[in-house]
Amino acid sequence: VSQALGVGGRDLHHCINGQSMRAVLQALAGDVATHVIVLISKAPDTAVARQLVREARGVGKPCVLAFLGSDNISALNPPLYAATTLEEAALMATALVRGAPVTGGPRDIPPHLLASLQASRAVLRPEQRTVCALYCGGTLAHEALWLLRRSLPGVVSNLDGTLAPASVSEHVVLDLGAEEFT
């Protein structure tokens, strides 16, 4: 990793227009130590995402775009790559740096994690079937929300206004770093 720069979750809002991320993209384009650029954000405004795609196309380096929870950029061609998770973004960037083929999509759960998951599940009582995911960061919370909604019905969250006075039967993703808590 030659650089790791954070611009904040609000930068890709339509009012800000991705100014900081666009500046970082240009700076990394000129950095000789940077061979692959990875842009990570929770789902950006659609127009901002399109602008970033246009600018990334012109930097002259491969770019992995991981706009978590967004389906706005699913069809990209090299040197641009769309990742749907943080893990996928890291694996794509690693492949690009190594000159290996870039693959995407879901990965199998490593055996040691699968064993841990199965052991944890074995101690749950039958009535313990509700997911309550607590995060102190919007990007990870957005990724979890997107992934859980692909697998479970009725997932609510403070990230998108679906969280109301919840019943215990609802699955919840809560970003404790959200403005209402800070």
N, C-alpha and C positions, 0 to 999 in steps of 0.2 A: 504494500500500500504506500503510494507516494504522498497522498494527501487524503484527508478526511475533513470535509467542511460541512457544517450544519447551517441551514438558512432559516429554520423554523417552519412550523406547520402552516402558518398563515400566508407565507410568501406566494403560494400557488393559488390563492384566492383571486377572483376576477378583479378586485379593486387594486391589488398589488401587482398583478400581471407577471408574477415570477421574476421580478427584477433581480433579486439576489441569486436565484438559481441560474438565471441566464448569464449573469456576470461570472459566477463560478464556472459555468460551462466554458465560457470564453477563456478564462484564466487557465483552466486545465488543458484546453486545446493547445495553448502555448507552452505548457510545461513539458520539457523533454523527458522528464522522469516518469511521466504518466503515459501509459500505453493503451489503457482501456479506461473509459469513464463510466461510472455507475451513478445514475440519478435515482434517489429514493425519496418517496413522498407518499403520504396518504393521498387519496383520490383528488387530483387537482380539478380546477374548473376546466371544462372541455376546451374552451378557446385557448387557455394557457397551455394545456397539454399539446394542442396542435402546434402552437408557436414553439414550444420546446422541441417537438419532433422536427420541425423545419430547421431550427438552429442546430440541433444535434447532427442532422444529416450533413451539415456543412463544416464540421470541426476537423474532419480528416482523420478521426480515430474511431475505433469501434465504441459504441455506447450501448449500455444496458439500461433500459428504462423500467424501473420498478415502481409504478404508481399503484400502490396497494388498494384493492377494492375498486379499481377502475377497469372498465372494459373498453375504454376509448382508444387504446393503442394496440390492440391485439394483433393486427396484421402489419408487421414491419419486415423490411428486407435488410440484409446486411448492407452496411455496417451497423445497423440499428437492430436491437433485440429487445423484445418485450418479456418481462418476468412478472409473474403473478404473486410470488412470495419472496421474502428476503433470502431464503435458502436458495431458491432458483436463481436469483440475481447473483449471489456469490458463486454458485457453480458455473453459471454462464461466463462470468468475468474470469474465473480461473481457467476455464477452457480456452477462452480467447487469448489470455496471456501465454498459455502453454502452446498455442497453435493447434489445439485439439478440436474435434468437431463439437459444435455447440448444440446441446439438446435441451429441451424444455419439458415441462409437464411435471406431474406429481412423482415423487420419489417414494420408494418403499421405506417403511419405518425400519431403522437399523435393529437387528435382533436384540441387542441389549436394552433398547428403549421399549421394544415390543414386550419383552419379558417383564419389565418394570410396569408397563401399562396393564398387562394381564394380572399381575400380582396385586396391583392397586384395585382393579375392578373386582377381584375375588373377595375382597373384604367389605365391599359395599353391601348394605342391606337392600332388599328388593325395592323399597320406596325411595332409595337414594338414586335418583335418575335425572336430577336437575343440574345443569352446568351453570356455575357462577364464576365468571372470569374477571378478575380484578387486575387492572393495569395502571401504571403511573406514567403513561406515555401514549399519545394518540396514534403513532404509527403502528406500534405493536398491537394496540387495541383494534385498530381498523383492519389489520391483517387477520386477527383472530375472528372478528365479526364476520368478515367476508368468507373465511374458511368454514366457520360453524354454520352459517346460513346455507351453505352448499350441502350440508349433511343433516341438519336438525330443523324441524319446524318450530316456529314461535320464538326465535331469538330476538330479544329486545335490547336496546342500548341507549345510553345518553348521547352517543355519537351522532345519531340521526333523528333524535326526538321520538323514538318509538318506546322509550322507557317512561311508563306512567307508574302510578302506585301499583307495583307488580304483585301478582299472585305468586305463590311459591311454585306453581307449576310452570312458570316461564323460565326459559334459559336467559341469562343476563350477561352482557359484556359491558363492564363499567370502566370508563377512563377516569381514574381518580385525579389525574392531572388536568382535567378539563377546567375551563374558566369558572364554572359554577362552584368548584371545590377549592380553587386557589384564590 
